[in-house]
Amino acid sequence: MSRGGEMVYIPDDSDFSSFRDQCESLEGWHCRYNKAGVTVWSQGQEESCTIQKIKTRISCKDVPAETLYDVLHDTSYRKKWDSNMIETYDIGRLTVNADVGYYSWKCPSPLKNRDFVTLRSWLPLGNDYMIINYSVKHPKYPPRKDFVRAVSLQTGYLIKANGDGACVLYYLTQVDPRGSLPKWVVNRVSQFVAPKAMKKIYKAGLKYPEWKRKHDPEYKPWVYPEQNTLPSVSLAELSVQHADSLENIDETGLSEDHLSTSDHEA
C-alpha cells in the first residue's frame, strides 16, 4: 500500500476510497466459497502464487455497523473471540486515526506461527466504517526467533450499515506469509479459515454490547481520541517492511496429513 514502495505514510481519502472500491467490485475476483451467508473470493495466480488477495463478505443480522467497528478495534475484547491470536498490543499513536500495532497468530501445525507489525488507520463515513493496515518496521520490534515475520501488503475491513441494526462486513487481505507454502494451505484459507474467521467476528458482535457494559463501557479511544494514552510515534521512526529482507521459510514439503486435528474444525 505504501506509495512508491519506499515511504511510510498515513493513508488518505483516496486510499480509503480505493479500498472501498476493491471490496465492492467483483471484477477480476474468483468466487471460491459461498455458503450460509459467507462469500470468499480470491485474486491472483492460484497455482504459483501464495501472495493472493482474499476477500470475504458476511451479512450480520442484529449487529449494528458501529458495534462491529468497536469489536474490531477493542484489543481487550479480541482475546475473548480470536482463538488464533497469540498476542496483540498497540505500540504507539501516529494521529487521531492512525497507530502502530503488533499481532501474532497461531498457524495450523506443522506450519510455523506468524507475526506482524502494522500501521493501521481508520475512517468512519456516516454509517459505514473502514479500518486498513500495511506492514512497517519499527526499530524496537524486530523479527523474533519464535515467529516468522509476515508482511501485510494491504489488509482491512469495510463495515456497511444494512438497515436497522444490521450490517455487511467485508474483509480484504493481501499478505506475504514469508514462506513457500504448500498449495493445500492456500486452498484451506479460502475454504475453511476465512469463513470461520468471519463467523467468529459476527458472533463476537452479537455478544459485545453485554461484555462492554461490564468492561470499561465509556472507554473507546478509537471513537474518543482524547482517551488515547499511547506514546506518540513519529513516521520517521518507521520504514516499509519489505518481504525480501525477511527470512523465507520453505514449507512446501509439509503434508496436510500432518495438520493438527484441532485445525480441522469448520
Salt bridges, closest charged atoms under 4 A:
GLU6 OE1 - HIS242 NE2 3.52
ASP12 OD2 - ARG3 NH2 2.68
ASP15 OD2 - ARG3 NH2 3.16
GLU24 OE2 - ARG20 NE 3.78
GLU24 OE2 - LYS160 NZ 2.67
GLU46 OE1 - ARG32 NH1 3.95
GLU47 OE2 - LYS183 NZ 3.85
ASP70 OD2 - LYS220 NZ 2.72
ASP74 OD2 - LYS212 NZ 3.54
ASP82 OD2 - ARG78 NE 2.89
GLU87 OE1 - ARG144 NH1 3.66
ASP90 OD1 - ARG120 NH2 3.75
ASP99 OD2 - ARG120 NH2 2.71
ASP115 OD1 - ARG149 NE 2.81
ASP128 OD2 - ARG20 NH2 2.62
ASP146 OD2 - ARG144 NH2 3.01
ASP176 OD2 - ARG178 NH1 3.18
GLU210 OE2 - LYS214 NZ 3.72
GLU237 OE1 - HIS138 NE2 3.87
GLU251 OE1 - ARG114 NH2 2.93
GLU265 OE1 - LYS196 NZ 3.29
